[in-house]
Amino acid sequence: MLRLISRSSLNRAGSVYPPLLARAASTSSRTLPRGLSEVLEKKPDDVVITFAKRTAIGRAKKGQLKDTPPDEILYALFKASLERMSLDPSKIEDICVATCHPPSPLYISRAAAIAAGIPYTVPISVVNRLCSSGLMSIRHIAQAIKSGEISLGVAAAVESMSLNPRPTPEVVPAIEANQHAHDCMQPMGWTSEMVAERFNISRQLQDEFAFISHSRAEQALAKGIFASEIVPIEINGAIVSIDDTIRPGVTAAGLAALKPAFPKWGQASTTAGNASGVGDGAGMIVMTTRERAEKEDMEVLGKYVATTVVGVEPRYMGISPVYAVPKVLQMVGLAKEDVDVYEMNEAFASQFAYCVQQLDIPIEKINPNGGAIAISHPLAMTGIRQVATGLEELHRRNGQILCTSMCVGSGMGAAGIFVNERL
């Protein structure tokens, strides 16, 4: 049974203080709906989602995609998705690909798109805001549609953490001498330990949250729940269609027995079992206006509403959803109770436990089929996976509102609001 840390004990350990939140960048409030009724209202110029799929995820260094470069994963995704949608690729007006660490990301993304059958007349860009990159690619295309610059675009994401692990940032001494600048470049495991130490998040509590994620993902995998959001791809003659990152049979005792992953930092409470897995994969979302979707008889799966990005003190990077989620809800006039499903990235159980408690959201609404601790976190892919996963879950439970969120390396956070249109 999950025993949540009390709000009073969190406050004793040290409440969040204003300097942690430095700045927020959001969708313009002048174009946003206000309140649940307006969020749910259907208008011709709404940005709607007509396709939202991801590949199965492979465990980094060990799994089904460990030897597959990102361009090949992206090529396979584009090819399989175009075949499934029956979309004339010449109608695509822009593509934005989220990816964090591969070299020459624009070149390989454009080459993959062209090879998959997308005409060279379709332009492409790439975006990197680390863990929120997938959400940023969605935002980029949605804003282009909202502005009238395009009326149909593709947001995609790809990451091979097997072949392109996180590079070690290097800066000049003058930058390194600044404490916050120094902190923003540290390994994410260090920030996990800083959150656990600063806010007194125990190893036991972290393992309890991790067990929930592993258990939910195991059950979802057994029931075939993820199949509806996965588009099978062909890699070297083999079909990749099932996540190989989820580990059946994880127990509370097994989690408690794991050794610390970072024994020299903080409380040394982060382990391989209560941190997000490292993985490989890709995802793709097609967006257009409601008017065009109806005119061209496209199935409308969901609606994009808004996103926000915030900055926090880099040392405590993981707590950023505590700011990003309320910010995006306030932007569109929603109460947290209006949201039916939250897909909140589980970078580490330390930060996830803290965010759940501070946001005061029922755990039943958050990551109902498990999160990154069990499924893994291919950096750029996560933002798109959360939307694909969340919209499918809303469809299953006949819910309306999805909120996605994630902490972001270097000390940022992001959140987005989406509506289920398959009621």
PyMOL commands that set and color helices and strands:
alter all, ss='L'
color gray80, all
select helices_A, chain A and resi 7-14+18-20+29-31+36-40+70-85+89-91+105-115+130-146+173-176+179-184+188-198+203-223+225-229+252-257+290-295+314-319+321-331+336-338+349-359+363-365+372-375+379-397
alter helices_A, ss='H'
color red, helices_A
select strands_A, chain A and resi 23-26+47-54+58-59+94-98+124-127+152-160+233-235+238-240+279-289+302-311+341-344+401-408+412-420
alter strands_A, ss='S'
color yellow, strands_A
deselect
rebuild
show_as cartoon
